[in-house]
């Protein structure tokens, strides 16, 4: 099935992208006042988690069904070829935030916060904990890749837990049973532990499912420290940074920098509150921070 045909199928089972993030909070709940995310539970029994299959909304299950069916190796290559030349638009970081702010879904009953307000909540939580300025900036921009939705990409090709394509799908990925409908599951060269990859070669040589993480990494990779780039590129790679899967594909640099990813993820999952940040008051601080690391415009 071509990418064009895929994206024409019913592609918005979620009322809003927040539904996916709400599911992540259910899947990886806070424990004893601290999130379970920073500690890899490679050997954790599944009964330590709530029964996410039973509790997930029907819309979330449909989202994962589409994601797991259509995120094939060939699809990822098509999207990389389409978007990684970065020729869709030229704009600055704050302009991109305002552009993302046009991604509005009036059907979401749980929040009336804007996209910019969500970004500022994450950044302000990081700032309040005294982290470096590059860390604060990463919190501000980490979801800007969701502008893919504004260019016609379906939800399942923008958000979702990411995972490698081109090798066997791990049973640590949520709803692994949905991979039965993925054509790669019937392709022998993709169904060994390492697949097309050399063990220990490093994640930079591994193709992950397509989405906002990988896209934004390529937009920003010339401007930020390695720790920030790992946070951006791998914050949705839950099978690895939270479940301990795919370690056989990583190198020493990946393992070192995944500490930064785990430090970031509690802010990604748990920083949203009903209290609106004052965008007008905060904007000068964040525009100065943006200018410290980025040029006035970037290619998107």
C-alpha positions in Angstrom: 0.0 0.0 0.0 1.4 3.4 -0.9 1.9 6.2 1.5 -0.8 8.2 -0.3 -3.3 5.4 0.2 -2.3 4.9 3.8 -2.8 8.6 4.8 -6.2 8.7 3.1 -7.5 6.0 5.6 -9.3 7.3 8.6 -6.3 8.9 10.3 -7.6 10.8 13.4 -8.9 8.3 15.9 -7.6 10.5 18.8 -9.7 13.5 19.8 -6.4 15.3 20.2 -2.8 14.4 20.4 -3.1 14.9 24.2 -5.0 11.6 24.3 -1.8 9.7 23.4 0.1 11.6 26.1 -2.7 10.8 28.6 -2.3 7.2 27.7 1.5 7.4 28.4 0.8 8.7 31.9 -1.5 5.7 32.5 1.1 3.3 31.0 4.0 4.7 33.0 2.4 6.2 36.2 4.1 8.2 38.8 5.1 6.2 41.9 5.6 7.5 45.4 5.9 11.0 44.3 8.5 10.2 41.7 8.0 9.1 38.1 8.9 5.5 37.1 10.4 6.8 33.9 14.0 7.7 34.9 14.8 4.1 36.0 15.0 1.5 33.3 13.0 -1.5 34.3 14.4 -4.0 31.9 13.4 -7.0 34.0 10.2 -5.6 35.4 7.2 -7.9 35.4 4.3 -6.7 33.5 2.1 -7.0 36.5 3.9 -4.0 38.0 2.0 -1.8 35.5 -1.7 -1.3 35.3 -3.5 -3.3 32.6 -3.1 -0.7 29.9 -4.7 -2.9 27.3 -8.0 -3.1 29.2 -8.0 0.5 30.3 -7.0 2.2 27.1 -9.7 4.1 25.2 -11.0 2.6 22.0 -9.6 5.6 20.2 -6.1 5.0 21.6 -6.2 1.3 20.6 -7.3 2.3 17.0 -4.4 4.8 16.9 -1.9 2.1 17.8 -3.5 -0.3 15.3 -2.9 2.2 12.5 0.6 3.1 13.8 1.8 -0.5 14.1 0.3 -1.5 10.7 1.7 1.3 8.6 5.0 2.1 10.2 7.1 -0.1 7.8 10.7 0.2 6.8 9.6 1.5 3.3 7.2 4.0 4.8 10.0 5.5 7.0 12.3 5.8 4.0 9.5 7.6 2.0 9.0 10.1 4.8 12.7 10.7 5.4 13.0 11.5 1.6 10.0 13.8 1.8 10.8 15.8 4.9 14.5 15.6 5.7 15.6 18.0 2.8 13.9 20.6 5.1 12.3 22.4 2.2 8.7 22.8 3.5 9.1 26.2 5.2 11.6 28.7 6.6 10.8 30.2 10.0 12.2 30.9 13.4 11.6 28.9 16.6 9.0 31.2 18.1 7.3 31.5 14.7 7.2 27.7 14.6 5.6 27.7 18.1 2.9 30.1 16.8 2.4 27.9 13.7 2.0 24.9 15.9 -0.5 26.9 17.9 -2.9 26.7 14.9 -3.2 23.0 15.6 -6.4 23.3 17.5 -8.9 20.6 18.3 -12.2 21.8 19.7 -13.3 18.3 20.3 -10.8 17.8 23.2 -12.8 18.2 26.4 -9.9 17.8 28.8 -8.0 21.0 28.2 -8.3 24.4 26.6 -4.6 25.2 26.9 -2.9 26.2 23.6 0.1 24.4 22.2 2.4 27.3 23.2 1.1 27.1 26.8 1.9 23.4 26.9 5.4 24.0 25.6 6.0 26.8 28.2 4.7 24.5 31.0 7.3 22.0 30.2 10.1 24.5 29.9 9.1 26.3 33.1 9.1 23.1 35.1 12.6 22.4 33.9 13.6 26.0 34.7 12.2 25.8 38.2 14.4 22.8 38.9 17.5 24.7 38.1 18.6 22.8 35.0 21.0 24.3 32.4 19.6 26.8 29.8 20.0 24.3 26.9 17.8 21.8 28.9 15.1 24.5 29.4 15.2 25.3 25.7 14.8 21.6 24.8 11.7 21.5 27.0 10.3 24.5 25.1 10.9 23.1 21.6 10.8 19.3 21.9 7.3 18.9 20.4 7.6 21.4 17.6 7.9 18.5 15.1 4.1 18.0 15.6 3.7 20.6 12.9 3.8 17.6 10.6 0.1 17.3 11.4 -0.4 20.7 9.7 1.2 19.4 6.5 -1.4 16.6 6.2 0.4 13.8 8.1 -2.0 11.4 10.0 -1.6 11.2 13.8 0.0 7.7 13.6 2.9 9.2 11.5 3.4 12.1 13.9 3.2 10.8 17.5 3.3 7.4 19.1 5.9 5.4 20.9 8.8 5.0 18.5 10.6 1.8 17.7 13.1 0.5 15.1 12.0 -0.7 11.7 14.1 -3.2 9.8 14.4 -5.7 12.6 12.1 -7.8 14.8 9.4 -5.8 16.7 10.0 -6.1 20.4 7.3 -7.4 22.7 8.1 -4.4 24.9 6.3 -2.1 22.5 2.7 -1.3 23.6 0.1 -3.5 21.8 2.7 -5.6 20.1 -0.1 -7.9 18.8 -1.0 -5.2 16.2 2.2 -5.8 14.4 0.7 -8.9 12.9 -0.8 -6.6 10.2 2.5 -4.9 9.4 3.9 -6.2 6.1 7.4 -6.2 7.6 6.3 -9.0 10.0 6.2 -11.2 6.9 9.6 -10.1 5.6 12.3 -12.6 6.9 15.2 -10.1 6.7 13.3 -7.8 9.0 12.4 -10.5 11.5 15.6 -11.4 13.2 16.9 -9.7 16.4 19.3 -7.4 14.6 17.5 -7.4 11.2 19.5 -5.3 8.7 21.7 -3.8 11.4 25.0 -4.7 13.0 24.8 -5.4 16.7 26.2 -2.5 18.7 26.5 -0.2 15.7 24.7 2.6 17.4 21.2 4.1 17.1 22.3 6.7 14.6 22.5 3.8 12.1 19.1 2.5 13.1 15.9 3.7 11.5 13.1 4.4 14.0 9.4 4.7 13.1 8.7 8.1 11.6 7.3 10.9 13.7 7.9 14.3 15.3 11.0 13.3 17.2 13.1 12.3 14.2 11.9 15.2 12.2 12.7 17.9 14.8 16.1 16.3 15.4 17.1 17.0 11.8 15.8 20.6 12.0 17.8 21.3 15.2 20.9 19.0 15.0 23.4 21.7 14.1 22.6 23.9 17.1 22.2 22.0 20.3 24.4 19.9 22.6 24.3 16.1 22.2 22.3 15.6 25.3 19.6 17.9 24.0 19.5 16.2 20.7 19.1 12.8 22.3 16.2 14.2 24.3 14.5 15.4 21.2 15.3 12.4 19.0 14.5 9.6 21.5 12.0 11.0 24.0 9.2 8.8 22.5 11.4 5.7 22.3 9.8 4.2 25.4 10.7 0.6 24.5 14.3 1.5 25.0 14.6 4.2 27.6 11.8 2.8 29.9 11.5 -0.9 29.0 15.2 -1.6 28.3 14.6 -3.1 24.9 17.0 -2.8 21.9 20.1 -2.5 24.0 21.9 -4.8 21.5 21.7 -2.1 18.9 23.2 0.6 21.1 26.8 1.6 21.5 28.5 3.2 24.5 27.6 6.7 23.4 23.9 5.8 23.2 23.9 4.3 26.7 25.6 7.4 28.1 23.3 9.9 26.5 20.2 7.9 27.3 20.7 9.2 30.9 19.8 12.6 29.5 16.6 11.2 27.9 15.5 9.6 31.1 16.2 12.9 33.0 14.0 14.7 30.5 11.0 12.4 30.2 9.3 13.2 33.6 9.0 16.8 32.4 7.5 15.6 29.1 4.9 13.4 30.8 4.1 15.2 34.1 4.5 18.9 33.7 1.1 19.8 32.4 -1.2 21.6 34.8 -4.5 23.5 34.4 -2.7 26.7 35.4 -2.1 28.8 32.3 1.4 30.3 31.9 1.6 34.0 31.2 2.8 33.9 27.6 3.3 37.7 27.3 5.4 37.8 30.4 7.5 34.8 29.6 8.1 35.5 25.9 11.1 38.0 26.3 13.0 35.4 28.4 12.4 32.6 25.9 13.1 34.7 22.9 16.5 35.6 24.4 17.1 31.9 25.2 16.2 30.9 21.6 18.5 33.6 20.2 21.4 32.2 22.3 21.3 28.9 20.4 19.4 29.4 17.1 19.7 31.7 14.1 16.7 33.9 13.3 15.3 31.4 10.8 15.7 27.7 10.2 14.7 25.4 7.4 11.8 23.1 8.1 
